[in-house]
C-alpha cells in the first residue's frame, strides 16, 4: 500500500473511530485555518484603519455583505461536508464523489449569477444600511470583492471537501497561503502603491486566488485526495442536490441572518450615536470573533465526526461527540474571556493606532470587555447547530440562529438601547442577553433530538439484527 493510499485510509478511519480523538485531531488544524481566515479579514481592518474612521466604518458596512458571500461558500461546503461525512460513515464511496462534484457545480453557477445581481445594487444597499457618508470608500472596496467572489466561494467549498475526508492539514495550508499573502500585500497595495481602500480589496482577491490554485492542483493535477473529482464520476441527481441544499440553504440563510443582524445593529448604532459607533462595533466584533475561533473549530469538527456517526447509525459516538465538544468549548471560552477582559485596552490599540482613530480606543476596549460574556455560552448553541448540520438537519440549525440572532438579539438590543435609553452600550448588552437565550434554547433542542435519535437507531439496529 502506497504512502498516499495509507494517508487516505488513515483520514477516513480517524473520522469513523474514537469521537474524542477525531474531534481533537480535526479541530486543531481547523482552528488554525479559521484563525488565518480571521487574520486576513482583520488585516484589512487594521491596515484600512490607518486611512481614518470613515474608511474603517466603510469596512463595517461591507462586512455583513461580505459575510453573506462567505456564508454562501460555507453553506455549500457544509451541505457537501454533511452528506460526504454521512456517506463515509455508511461506506458509500460513489456518493462521496458525487456529493463533492455537485457542490462544485453549484458553486460555479452561483459565482456567475450572484455578482450580476449584487454589484449593481451595492450603492442602494449601503445607503439603506446608513452608510451614505462612507459610500465612496465602501464601493471602492466592495465592487472588487463582490465582482470576483468566485475565489471566496470556491476556496470555501474546496476546503470543506478536504475537511470532509479528514484532510484538515491541507485545508489549513491553503488558508495559510491566503492569510499570509493578504497580510503582506495589504500595506503594499494600500499605501506603497497608493491604491487606498481599493488596494485592500485587490490584496484579498489575489491572495484568495492563489489558495484556489493550490487546491485545484491537489484535486485535479496531483489527484491524491480520497474523493475522486473526475467529472466522469458526476451523475446529476435530484436526491443528492436536495440533500446538499437542505443543509446548505439553511446554513447560508444563517449567515444571511447574522449579516442582517449586523446591518440592523449598525443602523441602531447610527441612530443612537454616529458612524464612529459602527467603527467601534466593527473593530470590537472582529476581535471577539478571534476568541470564537476555537469554538468554531470544534463545531466544524463535530459536523464531520457527528455526520459520520449519524451515517453509521451509532448513537453512542454521536452523543459523545456533542458532549465533548460542549465541555471543551466551555473551558476554552472561559479562558479566552479572561484574557480578552484583562488585555482589552492593549488589544483595542490594534484598531486605533493612528492619530485619526486614537480617540476610539476606550470605546473599543469597553465593547471587548462586555462581549467576553457573549463567549461563555456560545459553545452550547454553536455545538447544537453543528450537530444538526452533521445529521443533515439544516433547518433545525437555521431555527436556532434565527431565534438567537434576528429575534432575541435584535429585540433585546432595541429594548435596552432605545426603550431603556441605554444608548450604544444598551445595544451591546441586548446582543449579549439575546445570544444567551438563543444558545440555551438550541442546546436544549439538541438534547431532545439526541434522545429521539437514540430510539430511532435502536429500532434500526434491532431490525438489522433480525434480518441477519
C-alpha positions as CSV (number, residue, x, y, z in Angstrom):
1,X,0.0,0.0,0.0
2,X,1.5,3.4,-1.0
3,X,2.0,6.3,1.4
4,X,-0.7,8.3,-0.3
5,X,-3.2,5.4,-0.1
6,X,-2.3,4.9,3.6
7,X,-2.9,8.6,4.3
8,X,-6.3,8.5,2.7
9,X,-7.3,5.4,4.7
10,X,-6.0,6.8,8.0
11,X,-8.0,10.0,7.5
12,X,-11.2,8.0,6.9
13,X,-10.6,5.7,9.8
14,X,-10.0,8.7,12.0
15,X,-13.4,10.0,11.2
16,X,-15.0,6.6,11.8
17,X,-13.1,5.9,15.1
18,X,-13.0,7.4,18.6
19,X,-15.0,10.7,18.5
20,X,-12.9,12.5,21.1
21,X,-9.7,11.7,19.3
22,X,-11.2,12.6,15.9
23,X,-12.5,16.0,17.2
24,X,-9.1,16.8,18.8
25,X,-7.2,15.9,15.7
26,X,-9.6,17.6,13.3
27,X,-10.4,20.7,15.4
28,X,-6.8,22.0,16.0
29,X,-6.0,22.4,12.3
30,X,-9.5,23.8,11.7
31,X,-8.9,26.4,14.5
32,X,-5.6,27.3,12.8
33,X,-7.4,27.6,9.5
34,X,-10.1,29.8,10.9
35,X,-7.6,31.9,12.8
36,X,-5.8,32.5,9.5
37,X,-9.1,33.4,7.7
38,X,-9.9,35.8,10.5
39,X,-6.3,37.2,10.4
40,X,-6.6,38.2,6.8
41,X,-10.0,39.7,7.4
42,X,-8.6,41.6,10.4
43,X,-5.6,42.7,8.3
44,X,-7.9,44.6,6.0
45,X,-9.5,46.4,9.0
46,X,-6.1,47.1,10.7
47,X,-4.4,48.5,7.6
48,X,-7.6,50.4,6.5
49,X,-7.9,51.9,10.0
50,X,-4.8,54.0,9.1
51,X,-6.9,55.7,6.4
52,X,-9.3,57.1,9.1
53,X,-12.6,56.4,10.9
54,X,-14.7,56.7,7.7
55,X,-12.7,54.1,5.9
56,X,-12.9,51.7,8.9
57,X,-16.6,52.3,9.1
58,X,-16.9,51.5,5.4
59,X,-15.4,48.1,6.1
60,X,-18.0,47.7,8.8
61,X,-20.8,48.3,6.3
62,X,-19.3,46.0,3.7
63,X,-18.5,43.2,6.2
64,X,-22.1,42.0,6.6
65,X,-22.5,41.7,2.9
66,X,-19.1,40.0,2.5
67,X,-20.1,37.5,5.2
68,X,-23.1,36.6,3.1
69,X,-20.7,35.7,0.3
70,X,-18.6,33.7,2.6
71,X,-21.8,32.2,4.0
72,X,-22.7,31.0,0.5
73,X,-19.4,29.2,0.2
74,X,-19.5,27.8,3.7
75,X,-23.2,26.8,3.3
76,X,-22.5,24.8,0.1
77,X,-19.4,23.4,1.8
78,X,-21.4,22.4,4.9
79,X,-24.0,20.7,2.8
80,X,-21.3,18.8,0.9
81,X,-19.4,18.1,4.2
82,X,-22.5,16.7,5.9
83,X,-23.5,14.4,3.0
84,X,-19.9,13.3,2.4
85,X,-19.4,12.5,6.1
86,X,-22.6,10.5,6.3
87,X,-21.6,8.7,3.1
88,X,-18.2,7.9,4.6
89,X,-19.9,6.6,7.7
90,X,-22.1,4.4,5.5
91,X,-19.1,3.4,3.4
92,X,-20.6,4.6,0.2
93,X,-17.7,5.9,-1.9
94,X,-19.7,6.7,-5.0
95,X,-22.0,9.0,-3.0
96,X,-18.9,10.7,-1.5
97,X,-17.6,11.5,-5.1
98,X,-21.0,12.6,-6.4
99,X,-21.7,14.9,-3.4
100,X,-18.4,16.7,-3.9
101,X,-18.9,17.2,-7.6
102,X,-22.4,18.5,-7.1
103,X,-21.1,21.1,-4.6
104,X,-18.5,22.3,-7.2
105,X,-21.1,22.7,-9.9
106,X,-23.4,24.6,-7.6
107,X,-20.5,26.9,-6.7
108,X,-19.7,27.7,-10.3
109,X,-23.3,28.6,-11.2
110,X,-23.7,30.9,-8.1
111,X,-20.3,32.5,-8.8
112,X,-21.6,33.7,-12.2
113,X,-25.1,34.7,-11.2
114,X,-24.6,36.4,-7.8
115,X,-22.2,39.2,-8.9
116,X,-24.6,40.2,-11.7
117,X,-27.3,40.9,-9.1
118,X,-25.3,42.2,-6.1
119,X,-22.8,44.7,-7.7
120,X,-25.4,47.0,-9.4
121,X,-27.4,47.1,-6.1
122,X,-24.5,47.8,-3.9
123,X,-24.9,51.6,-3.7
124,X,-28.6,51.3,-2.7
125,X,-27.8,48.6,-0.1
126,X,-25.0,50.6,1.6
127,X,-27.1,53.7,1.7
128,X,-30.1,51.8,3.1
129,X,-27.8,50.5,5.9
130,X,-26.9,54.1,6.9
131,X,-23.5,54.1,5.2
132,X,-24.1,57.0,2.9
133,X,-21.2,59.0,4.4
134,X,-18.8,56.2,3.6
135,X,-20.3,55.2,0.2
136,X,-17.2,56.1,-1.8
137,X,-14.9,54.0,0.4
138,X,-17.4,51.1,0.6
139,X,-17.9,50.9,-3.2
140,X,-14.1,51.1,-3.9
141,X,-13.7,48.0,-1.7
142,X,-17.0,46.2,-2.4
143,X,-17.1,46.3,-6.2
144,X,-13.8,44.4,-6.3
145,X,-14.5,41.7,-3.7
146,X,-18.1,41.1,-4.8
147,X,-17.3,41.2,-8.5
148,X,-14.8,38.4,-8.1
149,X,-16.5,36.4,-5.4
150,X,-15.8,33.1,-7.2
151,X,-12.4,32.9,-5.4
152,X,-14.0,33.0,-2.0
153,X,-16.8,30.6,-2.8
154,X,-14.6,28.0,-4.4
155,X,-12.0,28.3,-1.7
156,X,-14.7,27.6,1.0
157,X,-16.2,24.6,-0.9
158,X,-12.8,23.1,-1.8
159,X,-11.7,23.4,1.9
160,X,-14.9,21.7,3.0
161,X,-14.3,18.8,0.7
162,X,-10.9,18.3,2.1
163,X,-12.2,18.5,5.7
164,X,-15.0,16.0,4.9
165,X,-12.4,13.3,4.2
166,X,-10.3,14.3,7.2
167,X,-7.6,16.1,5.3
168,X,-7.7,19.2,7.5
169,X,-3.9,19.8,7.3
170,X,-4.0,20.7,3.6
171,X,-7.2,22.7,4.1
172,X,-5.3,24.7,6.7
173,X,-2.3,25.1,4.4
174,X,-4.5,26.6,1.7
175,X,-5.9,29.1,4.2
176,X,-2.4,29.9,5.5
177,X,-1.4,30.9,2.0
178,X,-4.4,33.2,1.7
179,X,-3.8,34.8,5.1
180,X,-0.1,35.4,4.8
181,X,-0.3,36.8,1.3
182,X,-3.1,39.1,2.3
183,X,-1.3,40.4,5.3
184,X,1.8,41.0,3.2
185,X,0.0,42.5,0.2
186,X,-2.4,44.8,2.2
187,X,0.2,47.6,3.1
188,X,1.8,47.3,-0.3
189,X,-1.4,47.9,-2.3
190,X,-3.0,50.3,0.2
191,X,0.0,52.6,0.9
192,X,3.1,51.8,-1.2
193,X,1.1,51.7,-4.5
194,X,-1.3,54.4,-3.2
195,X,-4.5,52.5,-4.0
196,X,-6.1,53.2,-0.7
197,X,-9.1,51.0,0.4
198,X,-9.3,49.5,-3.1
199,X,-5.9,48.1,-2.6
200,X,-7.2,46.1,0.4
201,X,-9.8,44.6,-2.0
202,X,-7.2,43.6,-4.6
203,X,-4.9,42.2,-2.0
204,X,-7.7,40.0,-0.7
205,X,-8.7,38.8,-4.2
206,X,-5.1,37.9,-5.2
207,X,-4.4,36.0,-2.0
208,X,-7.6,34.0,-2.2
209,X,-6.9,33.2,-5.9
210,X,-3.5,31.7,-5.1
211,X,-5.2,29.5,-2.5
212,X,-7.7,28.3,-5.1
213,X,-4.9,27.4,-7.5
214,X,-3.1,25.3,-4.8
215,X,-6.3,23.3,-4.1
216,X,-7.0,22.8,-7.8
217,X,-3.5,21.4,-8.1
218,X,-4.1,18.9,-5.3
219,X,-7.5,17.8,-6.5
220,X,-7.2,17.7,-10.3
221,X,-3.5,17.5,-11.1
222,X,-1.9,15.6,-8.2
223,X,-5.1,13.6,-7.6
224,X,-4.2,12.3,-4.2
225,X,-7.4,13.0,-2.4
226,X,-9.8,10.3,-1.1
227,X,-12.6,11.8,-3.2
228,X,-12.4,11.3,-6.9
229,X,-13.3,14.6,-8.6
230,X,-13.2,13.4,-12.2
231,X,-16.3,14.7,-13.9
232,X,-16.9,11.2,-15.2
233,X,-18.0,10.4,-11.6
234,X,-20.6,13.2,-11.8
235,X,-24.1,11.8,-12.0
236,X,-26.8,14.5,-11.8
237,X,-29.1,13.5,-9.0
238,X,-32.1,15.4,-7.5
239,X,-31.7,13.4,-4.4
240,X,-28.0,14.4,-3.9
241,X,-28.8,18.0,-4.9
242,X,-31.7,18.1,-2.4
243,X,-29.6,16.6,0.4
244,X,-26.8,19.2,-0.1
245,X,-29.3,22.1,-0.3
246,X,-31.3,21.1,2.7
247,X,-28.1,21.8,4.8
248,X,-26.5,24.5,2.6
249,X,-29.6,26.7,2.2
250,X,-30.3,26.9,5.9
251,X,-26.6,27.3,6.6
252,X,-26.3,30.1,4.1
253,X,-29.5,31.6,5.5
254,X,-27.9,31.5,8.9
255,X,-25.1,33.7,7.6
256,X,-27.6,36.0,5.9
257,X,-29.4,36.3,9.2
258,X,-26.2,37.1,11.1
259,X,-25.3,39.6,8.4
260,X,-28.8,41.1,8.6
261,X,-28.4,41.4,12.3
262,X,-25.1,43.2,11.8
263,X,-26.9,45.6,9.4
264,X,-29.6,46.1,12.0
265,X,-27.1,46.8,14.8
266,X,-25.2,49.2,12.6
267,X,-28.4,51.1,11.8
268,X,-29.3,51.2,15.5
269,X,-25.8,52.5,16.4
270,X,-26.0,55.2,13.8
271,X,-29.4,56.3,15.3
272,X,-28.2,56.5,18.9
273,X,-24.7,57.7,18.1
274,X,-22.7,58.2,14.9
275,X,-20.7,56.2,12.3
276,X,-17.9,56.2,14.9
277,X,-20.0,53.7,16.9
278,X,-20.1,51.5,13.8
279,X,-16.3,51.7,13.6
280,X,-16.1,50.7,17.2
281,X,-18.5,47.8,16.8
282,X,-16.7,46.6,13.6
283,X,-13.3,46.6,15.4
284,X,-14.6,45.1,18.6
285,X,-16.5,42.3,16.9
286,X,-13.6,41.3,14.7
287,X,-11.6,40.7,17.9
288,X,-14.3,38.8,19.6
289,X,-14.6,36.6,16.5
290,X,-11.0,35.7,17.1
291,X,-11.9,34.4,20.5
292,X,-14.7,32.3,19.0
293,X,-12.3,30.6,16.6
294,X,-11.6,27.6,18.9
295,X,-15.4,27.1,19.3
296,X,-15.9,27.3,15.5
297,X,-13.1,24.8,15.0
298,X,-14.6,22.4,17.5
299,X,-18.0,22.8,15.9
300,X,-16.8,22.2,12.4
301,X,-15.0,19.0,13.6
302,X,-18.3,18.0,15.3
303,X,-20.1,18.4,11.9
304,X,-17.8,15.9,10.3
305,X,-17.4,13.4,13.1
306,X,-21.1,13.7,14.1
307,X,-22.1,13.3,10.5
308,X,-20.1,10.1,10.2
309,X,-21.6,8.7,13.4
310,X,-25.1,9.6,12.2
311,X,-24.4,7.8,8.9
312,X,-23.2,4.7,10.7
313,X,-26.3,4.8,13.0
314,X,-24.1,5.0,16.1
315,X,-25.8,6.9,18.9
316,X,-23.0,6.5,21.4
317,X,-20.5,8.2,19.2
318,X,-23.0,10.9,18.3
319,X,-23.7,11.6,22.0
320,X,-20.0,11.6,23.0
321,X,-19.2,14.0,20.1
322,X,-21.7,16.6,21.3
323,X,-20.9,16.3,25.0
324,X,-17.1,16.5,24.4
325,X,-17.4,19.5,22.1
326,X,-19.6,21.5,24.5
327,X,-17.4,20.7,27.5
328,X,-14.1,21.5,25.7
329,X,-15.6,24.7,24.1
330,X,-16.9,25.9,27.5
331,X,-13.5,25.6,29.1
332,X,-11.7,27.3,26.2
333,X,-14.3,30.2,26.1
334,X,-13.8,30.9,29.8
335,X,-10.0,31.2,29.3
336,X,-10.4,33.4,26.3
337,X,-12.9,35.6,28.0
338,X,-10.5,36.2,30.9
339,X,-7.6,37.0,28.6
340,X,-9.7,39.5,26.5
341,X,-11.1,41.2,29.6
342,X,-7.7,41.7,31.1
343,X,-5.9,42.9,28.0
344,X,-8.8,44.8,26.3
345,X,-7.1,48.2,26.2
346,X,-4.0,46.9,24.7
347,X,-5.9,44.8,22.1
348,X,-8.0,47.8,21.2
349,X,-4.9,49.6,20.1
350,X,-4.8,47.4,17.0
351,X,-7.6,49.4,15.6
352,X,-6.7,52.8,17.0
353,X,-3.0,53.1,16.4
354,X,-3.3,56.1,14.1
355,X,-4.0,59.7,15.1
356,X,-7.2,59.6,13.1
357,X,-8.7,56.7,15.2
358,X,-6.9,57.1,18.6
359,X,-10.0,58.5,20.3
360,X,-11.8,55.2,19.7
361,X,-9.6,53.2,22.0
362,X,-11.6,53.4,25.2
363,X,-14.9,52.6,23.4
364,X,-13.4,49.6,21.7
365,X,-11.9,48.3,25.0
366,X,-15.4,48.7,26.7
367,X,-17.1,46.7,23.9
368,X,-14.5,43.9,24.1
369,X,-15.0,43.5,27.9
370,X,-18.7,43.5,27.5
371,X,-18.7,40.9,24.8
372,X,-16.5,38.5,26.8
373,X,-19.8,37.5,28.4
374,X,-21.0,36.6,24.9
375,X,-18.3,34.0,24.6
376,X,-19.1,31.9,27.7
377,X,-22.5,30.4,26.5
378,X,-21.6,30.3,22.8
379,X,-20.3,26.6,22.9
380,X,-23.9,25.4,23.7
381,X,-25.7,27.0,20.8
382,X,-22.9,26.6,18.3
383,X,-22.4,22.9,19.1
384,X,-26.1,22.2,18.8
385,X,-26.2,23.9,15.4
386,X,-23.2,21.9,14.1
387,X,-24.7,18.6,15.4
388,X,-27.9,19.3,13.4
389,X,-25.9,20.2,10.3
390,X,-23.9,17.0,10.6
391,X,-27.1,14.9,10.8
392,X,-28.5,16.6,7.7
393,X,-31.0,18.7,9.7
394,X,-30.0,22.1,8.4
395,X,-33.5,23.7,9.1
396,X,-33.0,22.9,12.9
397,X,-29.7,24.8,12.8
398,X,-31.4,27.7,10.9
399,X,-34.1,28.0,13.5
400,X,-31.5,28.2,16.3
401,X,-29.7,31.1,14.5
402,X,-33.0,32.8,13.6
403,X,-34.2,32.8,17.2
404,X,-30.8,33.8,18.6
405,X,-29.7,36.4,16.2
406,X,-32.6,38.0,14.4
407,X,-35.3,37.7,17.1
408,X,-33.6,37.7,20.5
409,X,-30.5,39.8,19.9
410,X,-32.2,42.4,17.8
411,X,-35.3,42.7,20.1
412,X,-33.2,43.0,23.3
413,X,-30.8,45.4,21.6
414,X,-33.7,47.7,20.7
415,X,-35.2,47.3,24.2
416,X,-32.1,48.2,26.0
417,X,-30.8,50.7,23.6
418,X,-34.0,52.7,22.9
419,X,-36.8,51.8,25.3
420,X,-34.5,51.8,28.4
421,X,-32.4,54.7,26.9
422,X,-29.0,53.0,27.4
423,X,-27.8,54.0,24.0
424,X,-25.0,52.1,22.3
425,X,-24.0,50.3,25.5
426,X,-27.6,49.1,25.8
427,X,-27.4,47.8,22.2
428,X,-24.3,45.8,23.1
429,X,-26.0,44.4,26.3
430,X,-29.1,43.4,24.3
431,X,-27.0,41.4,21.9
432,X,-25.4,39.6,24.8
433,X,-28.7,38.7,26.5
434,X,-30.3,37.7,23.2
435,X,-27.4,35.4,22.4
436,X,-27.7,33.7,25.8
437,X,-31.4,33.0,25.3
438,X,-31.0,31.6,21.8
439,X,-28.0,29.4,22.7
440,X,-29.7,27.8,25.6
441,X,-32.7,27.0,23.5
442,X,-30.5,25.4,20.8
443,X,-28.7,23.2,23.3
444,X,-31.9,22.0,24.9
445,X,-33.3,21.2,21.5
446,X,-30.2,19.2,20.6
447,X,-30.6,17.0,23.7
448,X,-34.2,16.3,22.8
449,X,-33.1,15.4,19.2
450,X,-30.5,13.0,20.6
451,X,-33.0,11.2,22.8
452,X,-35.3,10.7,19.8
453,X,-32.3,9.6,17.6
454,X,-31.3,7.0,20.2
455,X,-34.7,5.3,20.0
456,X,-34.6,5.5,16.1
457,X,-31.1,3.9,15.9
458,X,-32.0,1.2,18.4
459,X,-35.0,0.3,16.3
460,X,-33.0,0.4,13.1
461,X,-30.2,-1.8,14.6
462,X,-32.6,-4.3,16.0
463,X,-34.2,-4.7,12.6
464,X,-30.8,-5.3,11.1
465,X,-30.1,-8.0,13.7
466,X,-33.3,-9.8,13.0
467,X,-32.7,-9.7,9.2
468,X,-29.1,-11.1,9.6
